[in-house]
Amino acid sequence: MELNDIVIEFIGTDNYELSPITDGLINTTYLLEDKDQGKKFILQKINNHVFKQPDVIVNNHLMINEILRSNNYQFQIIEPIPSLTQKLLLEDTNGQPWRMLSFIENSVTFLTAPSLPTAFEAAKTFSYFLTVVNTEQLPALEDALPNFLNFEKRVADYKSSLKNAAPHLREKAKAEIEITNQLLSLPDQWIEMEKNNQIPKRIIHADVKISNILFDQNHSPLAVIDLDTMMISTILYDFGTMIQSYTNTTHEDDGSAQNNFNPEMYEAVKKGFLFYLKEKLTSTESDNLDYAAQVAIYIQELRFLTDYLNGSVYYSTKYPEHNLDRTKNQLELLKGLREYLGV
């Protein structure tokens, strides 16, 4: 099916308007307006090079939604919407899967936290979301991204990319490679804690950037979105990536950023994250929050650099040095965090 056929299969009319939403790094997303019904939806092409089993993320999404509904979840829930033939996924002529999701009117998103109160509310919202989904018995979520949080593999992948990179890429990233190599042992403690079962397995969102919360016009949270990466792992990752997302005073594409870590934002996010979770975390989890923030930023930097050295085949890029600029930005953020923590 062509794109027009897919739209008609979902909404039953060719009287529609598609507007691209360009914030995402992985999937291709559109705002779809059904002109006949006056309704809006999210239409999304799932990147099946990343999500190799798209049906898994759909099933996980449905399972998480059911947990939220059964626990009187207070925010709005994004619902997968079936086609006219009751299919949640449709394939185009290239074998790419498409889905349609509910759209929340009068909502806004932020690429960076606009204020300390908004950052606190966002972190508090994720704290509540994680509290609700982590019931006494973990559901049978399937792994949509095998090895996504396998940090040993992330390090090994980086070393392989460094070994096999084109010489001109290694030369351009020379300074970043040197800093990265100096910090290569940073994830070791995390890896050991997981191997020794020192940190409990929990349901995590795994992509808790501030752009994955919808806000109303007054910056009050409306919904947690993008449940594709939901998995069972350590909640330390969600805290760490929250810090990686919220405390950056610049966009992650800004390779010239200086002093881009905001310590006040760090404390606001930490307070919000602990709002509902403080009494649920183990002492090991609580004691390693600051460490988790460092590791999460470092791993994201490592992934950007790995992709750059591989020729930028994973993340969407707009120019040749895009992933290198992202790498520089994350290294500057990590530098600021470590200075603030005194490590």
N, C-alpha and C positions, 0 to 999 in steps of 0.2 A: 504493500500500500504506500502511496505517496502521502505527504503530510496532510494535504487537503482531505484525502480519504480517511485518514486517522481522526481528524477533527470531526468530520461528519459522522463517523462511527461512534464517537463519544457523545456529541450533542444533537445529531440529527438534522443539521442545517448547514448550508454553506454561507449563511449570512452571519459572518463573524469577523472579529479583528484580533490579530496576534501582535503582541508587543514583547520584544525580547527583554528578559531580566538578566543582566550581565554580571551579577555579583559572584556567582558560583565559580569554583575552580574545576569541578568535575563534570557535573551534568549540564545539559542544555535546557534552559527554562524559559517559558513564555507565560505572559498573562493572556489568557484566552477570554474574550468577551463574546458571549452569545447575544447577538443583536435582537434575535426574535424574543428571547425570554428576558432580556435585560439582566442576565446573570454573568458573573465573572468566575473563572476557574484558573487553576495553575495547570498548565500542560508541560510535561517534562519528558525529555529523552534521556533515558538512563544510560550512562557510560558503561557499556558491558565489557570494556577492556579493564575497568576498575572493579565493577560489580559483576563478576562473571556468572552469578546466579541471581538474576533480577527477581525471580519469584521468591527468593529467600528474604529480600528486604521488604517485599510486599507482605509476606506472611508475618514477619517480625513486627511490622507496622500494625497490622491488625491485632496481633497479640498484645502489644503494648497499649493500644487504644482500649482494648477490653479491660485490661488491668486498671487503667485510668478511670474508665466509666464505673467500674465496680467498686472503686474506692472514693467516689464522690469528688473527683478532681475538680478544682474550682476554676481552672482556666479553660479556654476553648480548645477543642481537639480538631486537628487537621484530619479529614477523612478521605481515604481513597475512594474514588467514584468509578463505578463500573461503566463499561460501554453499553450501548443499546443491546448487545448480545451477552451482557453480564460478564464481560472479561475485564479484569483489572490491569492487564497488560496487552498491548497491541504491538505487533512487529511491522516495521516499515519494509520497503523493498530491499534495504541493505541489512536486514536482520537486526536492526536496532530497536530495543523495546521502548514503548511510550506509555505513560500513565497520566491520569488526570486526578487532581486533588482539589479539595474545597479551598475557597479563597475567603479571607477575612477582610471585609470592607473597612475602609478608613484606618488601615494599619500602616505603620512605618517600621523600617528597620534601620539600623546604624552599622556602619562598617567599623567605627571606633566609638568608644563610650563618650557621649557628649558632656557628661557631668558625673561627679561623684555620686549623687543620689540615684541617677539612672543606672550606674554600674552596680551600686548596692542592690537595687531592686532586681536587676537582671540576675545577679548571683543568687539572691534570695529566691527568685523564681526557679532557677535550676536546682537549688537546695530542696525546695518543696517538691519539684518534679521527681527528683531522685529518691526522696523519702517515700513518695507515693508508690513508685514502681518497684521499690525494694521491699516486697512483702516477705513473709516468713519463708516461703518456698519459692526458689528461683524458677521461672518458667523455662521451657525448653526452647530458648532462642537459638536459632541456627547462626553459624558464623558467616556473616556476609562478606567479611574481609579477612580471610585466613592470614595469620602472621602480622596483622596490622599493628599490634602492640608487642610484637616479638623484637625487643630491642637488640638482642644478640644478632638477629638477622639484619636489622637496620645498620648496625655497625659493619657487619660483614659485607652488606651490599655497598656501603660507602667505600670500603677498602677495595672492593672489586672495581667499582667505577673509577676510583683513583688510579688503579693499575692499568685499566684499559682505556682511559680517556684520551681523546685527541690531544697532542702536545700543546696546541694553541689554547685549549680550554684550561688545561692544567696551569699554563703560564698566567692566563688572565685571572685565575682564582688562587694564585700563589699565596697571597697574604691570608686569605680566608682558610685555605687548606692548612696553613701553619697553625692558626689559632684552633681550628677544629681538632687537629692532631694532639695539641697540648691538652685538650679537654676530653680525649677519647675514653678515659676511664670513668668519666662522670656517671654514666648509667650503671656501672658495675654493682653498686649497692642495691639499686632497684631490681636488677636481674637476680641477685642473690636472695633478696626478700621474697620474690615470687617463687623461685626454685624451692625455697625452704618453707613455703606456705605460711609466711609471717604476716601476710596481708590477705584479708578475706576477699573472696570473689563476690562481686555485686553486679547488678545491672548498671551500666553506665551509658551515657549518651554518646560520648567519644567525639563530639564535635560541638563543644559548648561555647563557640565564639558568639559574641554579642549579636551578630547578624542572624543568629538562629533563634532569636526571640522577636516576636511581633509586639509592637507597642501601639498604644492609641496616641492621639494627637497631644495628650498631656504627659506622655512618656510613662504611662502606667502599662505594665505587661499585660498582653492579651493571650499569648500562646507560645508554647515551645514548638519549634518546627524542625524539619529535616531529621527524621528518625532513622535514616538509612544506615547509620553507623552504630545503632544500638547493639550492644554486645555485653557479654559477661566477662568482666575483668576487674581491675582495681580502680576504685573511685579516686585514687590519687591522680590518675590521668586526667579526669575531668577537672579537678582543681587546678592542676598544672596548666592545662590548655586554656582554662579560664583566665589565668594570669597572663599567659602568652597573648591572648586576644585583647584583654581589657586594659592592660597597663601600658600598652604601646601608644605613645602620643602621636605617632605618624601612621600612615598606611603601610602595610608590610611590603609594598612594592617600592618604597622609598629607600634606595640604596645609599643616599647621601645623609641619612638621618644621624643626628648627634644628640646624645642625652635623651633618648626617646623613652626611657623608663620613668613611670610616674609612681613614686612611693605612696602617695596618698591614695591613689587608685588601688594599689596593692592591698592596703589595709581595709579599704571599703569593700573590695571583692572578698577578701578573707572573712570579714564580718558577715557578709551576705551568705557566703557558702556555708558557714557554720550555723546560720540562723535556725535551720531545722535539723541539720545533721550532727551538730556538736555532741549530742548525747548518744548518737548511734555509732559514731566512729570508735574504733579501738584505739588504745594508746599509741600503738605503732603507726596507725594512720595519722593521728593528730600530730605526733612528733615529727612526721616526715612531710608535712605540707610544704614547708619552705624548700626542702630538697626537691620535692616533686615539681615545683614551679621551675626550678633550674633545669631539671631533666627534660621536662616537656618542651621548653624553649630550645634546648640543645638538640633534641631529636627532630624538631621541626626544621631547625637550621640544617641539620644533617641531611634531611630528606630533600630540601631545596638544593643543597650543594650536590648531592648524589644525582639528582635529576639533571642538573646543569652539566655535570661531567659526563652523563650518559647521552647528552645531546638534546635535553629537554623533551622527553617523550611521555612524561606522566602528567605534569601540571600544564594547564593552559597558559600559553605565553603570548605576549604581544610584540616582543622584540627579542633579539638573540641573547641579551644579557639579563633578561627579566628574572630568571631564577637566581642569578648571581646577585642581583640587587636585593632580592628577597633574603638571600643568605646573609648579606651585609647587614640588613636591617635587624635580623634575628640575633646576630652576634652582638650588635650594639645594645639590643634590649637585654640580652643575657649579661653583658658586662655591667649594665646599670643595676640589674637585680642583685648580682653577686656583690657589688660594691655596697649596696644598701644593706644586704644581709651580713656583710663583713666577712665574706669567705673568699 
